[in-house]
Amino acid sequence: MPSFHLQIISPQRVEFDGDVESLVAPGEDGYLGILTSHAPLLTTLKDGSLTFRTHGGAGAKERYRVSGGGFLEVHRNKVIVLANQVSKGS
């Protein structure tokens, strides 16, 4: 499956930086799915789970919890998530 680049960034550090096949994120108006070649998008985030499947092989599923507000930007097969609080799991 084609992939795109994902960065998850908190005020403390870069939490994740790599290629993924899919992403489900808690947008302000509900959860949204992102795949390769998604149209450009900028949205605010609400508290919730950020779930993605890494690229290659079996494509492990990973989950992060975002809270405290933030933004998600999609542009040219790159997704940047900026969130005030990020924790792995949940």
Summary of the structure (lengths in Angstrom):
residues: 90
radius of gyration: 11.8
end to end distance: 25.8
largest distance: 33.6
contacts: 265
relative contact order: 0.30
helix: 0%
strand: 70%
